[in-house]
């Protein structure tokens, strides 16, 4: 079993910045690819960004140029730097590793 723990959520002003962090308890078969998803309670979970084992990053079109995913392999951590957040970015954000999920961290963007 792999535990994922997110941190760094909370209230952020539109146009500000916030960084989410996620720590995983262990690595499986050398896989370090991770991703961030987000969700409004009751809605479908939405993929936001991912970073492959080789470091290739991909982003949801609406966050491209504003959010940056990065990783610290020595610490088994993944980050999501959120610049210029918008009201519509208000969601619960989840860290994903293979088929494991964290419990999520609430991000609320205020005007």
C-alpha positions as CSV (number, residue, x, y, z in Angstrom):
1,X,0.0,0.0,0.0
2,X,1.1,3.5,-0.7
3,X,0.0,6.5,1.3
4,X,-0.2,9.9,-0.2
5,X,-0.5,13.0,1.9
6,X,-1.3,16.4,0.4
7,X,-0.6,19.7,2.0
8,X,-0.6,23.4,1.2
9,X,-4.2,24.1,0.4
10,X,-6.4,26.8,1.8
11,X,-7.6,30.3,0.8
12,X,-5.8,32.2,-1.9
13,X,-6.7,35.4,-3.6
14,X,-7.3,35.4,-7.3
15,X,-4.1,36.4,-9.1
16,X,-2.0,35.3,-6.2
17,X,0.0,32.1,-5.8
18,X,-0.1,28.9,-3.9
19,X,1.9,25.7,-3.9
20,X,0.4,22.2,-3.1
21,X,2.7,19.4,-2.0
22,X,2.2,15.7,-1.9
23,X,4.4,13.1,-0.2
24,X,4.2,9.4,-1.0
25,X,5.3,6.8,1.5
26,X,7.2,4.6,-1.0
27,X,8.1,4.0,-4.6
28,X,6.8,1.1,-6.6
29,X,9.1,-0.5,-9.2
30,X,11.0,2.7,-9.8
31,X,7.9,4.5,-11.0
32,X,8.0,8.2,-10.1
33,X,5.2,9.5,-12.4
34,X,2.6,11.4,-10.5
35,X,-0.4,13.6,-11.2
36,X,-2.8,16.1,-9.7
37,X,-6.5,15.9,-10.1
38,X,-9.3,18.2,-8.8
39,X,-12.9,17.8,-8.0
40,X,-16.0,19.7,-6.9
41,X,-17.9,17.4,-4.5
42,X,-20.5,15.5,-6.4
43,X,-18.8,16.1,-9.8
44,X,-16.4,13.9,-11.7
45,X,-12.7,14.2,-10.8
46,X,-10.8,16.2,-13.3
47,X,-7.1,15.6,-14.3
48,X,-5.0,18.8,-13.9
49,X,-1.4,17.9,-14.5
50,X,1.0,15.0,-14.6
51,X,4.7,14.4,-14.6
52,X,6.1,11.3,-16.1
53,X,9.0,9.2,-14.8
54,X,11.2,10.9,-17.5
55,X,10.1,14.3,-16.3
56,X,7.7,15.1,-19.2
57,X,4.9,17.3,-18.0
58,X,1.4,17.7,-19.3
59,X,-1.4,20.1,-18.3
60,X,-5.1,20.7,-18.6
61,X,-5.6,23.4,-21.2
62,X,-7.2,25.8,-18.7
63,X,-4.2,25.7,-16.3
64,X,-1.5,25.7,-18.9
65,X,0.9,28.6,-18.4
66,X,-0.4,29.2,-14.8
67,X,0.3,25.9,-13.0
68,X,3.5,24.0,-12.8
69,X,4.0,20.5,-11.7
70,X,7.4,19.4,-10.4
71,X,8.9,16.6,-8.4
72,X,11.6,15.9,-5.8
73,X,12.5,12.2,-6.2
74,X,14.8,12.2,-3.2
75,X,11.9,13.1,-1.0
76,X,9.2,11.2,-2.9
77,X,7.3,14.5,-3.4
78,X,5.3,16.2,-6.1
79,X,4.3,19.8,-6.2
80,X,1.8,21.9,-7.9
81,X,2.7,25.6,-8.2
82,X,-0.5,27.5,-8.8
83,X,0.1,31.0,-10.2
84,X,-2.7,33.4,-11.1
85,X,-5.4,31.2,-9.7
86,X,-8.9,32.0,-10.8
87,X,-12.2,31.6,-9.0
88,X,-13.0,28.5,-11.2
89,X,-9.9,26.8,-9.8
90,X,-11.7,26.4,-6.5
91,X,-11.7,22.6,-6.0
92,X,-10.5,19.8,-3.8
93,X,-7.1,18.8,-5.2
94,X,-5.9,15.2,-5.1
95,X,-2.5,13.7,-5.6
96,X,-2.4,10.5,-7.6
97,X,0.3,7.8,-7.9
98,X,-0.5,4.8,-10.1
99,X,-3.8,3.8,-8.6
100,X,-3.3,5.4,-5.2
101,X,-5.0,8.6,-4.1
102,X,-4.5,11.1,-1.3
103,X,-7.4,12.4,0.7
104,X,-7.3,15.8,-1.0
105,X,-6.7,19.4,0.0
106,X,-9.2,22.2,-0.4
107,X,-8.2,25.2,-2.5
108,X,-10.5,28.1,-2.4
109,X,-9.8,31.1,-4.6
110,X,-11.3,34.4,-3.5
111,X,-11.9,37.5,-5.5
